[in-house]
Amino acid sequence: MQTFDAICMQFVVIGEALKGLDKLTARALLSKHPEVNWKGAMAMRDIICHHYFDVDAEAIFIVCREDLAPLADAIEKMKTEI
């Protein structure tokens, strides 16, 4: 449970950072990288924060297994663009 909570907290941090970045760049930067579901990543933050008891552990596991690598790759690309 401790690991699950830690992972969820990191998703909250990621979602909050993405929201801030999207706002700061007037929605221009994230849209250049459609390979990532940015809206979904930001929505995950909202779900974890506001509906914590409804968070599906299996869904979190799937995101960790399938979606983190493409997210990291896109962020690396963005770092070179900025």
N, C-alpha and C positions, 0 to 999 in steps of 0.2 A: 504494500500500500504506500509505503514511503517513496519508493521509486516511481510509482504511478503519479503521486502528488508532485514529485519533482519534475517529471516530464510535462505534466499539465501546466505547471508554473512556467516552464520554459516556452511552451506554446503561447501562453499569455504574453510573455515578454516579446516573442517574435511577432505576434499579431499586433501588439501595441506599437512596436517599432515600424512595422509595415504601414500601419495607419498614419503614423507621423511622417514617414518618408513619402507616402503618397500625397499627403497634404502639402508638404514642403516643396514637392516638385510639380505641384498643380496637376497631379495625375498623369504626368508625362513619362516618368521613368518606368514604372511597373508595366505600363501598357506596351512597352517595347519588348517585353519578355512574356509573350502569351503562353509559353510552355509551362508556366506555373499558374495554378488556380489561386491567384492573389485574393480574390473575393472570398474564396473558401477558407484561406488561411486566416484572413481577418475575422471571418464569421466564427471560426473555431475559437478564437479568443473570446468572443462574446458569449458563446455557448458555455465555455468553461467558467467564465466569470459569473454569468447570470443564471445558469442552469446546471450548476456543478453536479447535483445529484442525478441528473439525467445523462451525464457523460458516459458513453459506452466504451469500456476498456478495450474491447476488441477493435473498435474504430480507431482508437488512439494507437494501438499496436500496428494496424494496417498503415496508418499515416507514417509512423516511424519507419516501417519497412519499405514503403513504396514512394513516399513523397519527399522525404528529407534530402535525398541526394540531388534530385532535380532543383530543389529550392536552393541548396548550397551552390550548385553550379551556376544558377542564374544570379545569385548574389555576387559570386566571384566575377562574372561578366560585368555586372553593374559597377563593381568597384573600379574596374579598368576604364569604364566610361565616364566616371565622375571626375 
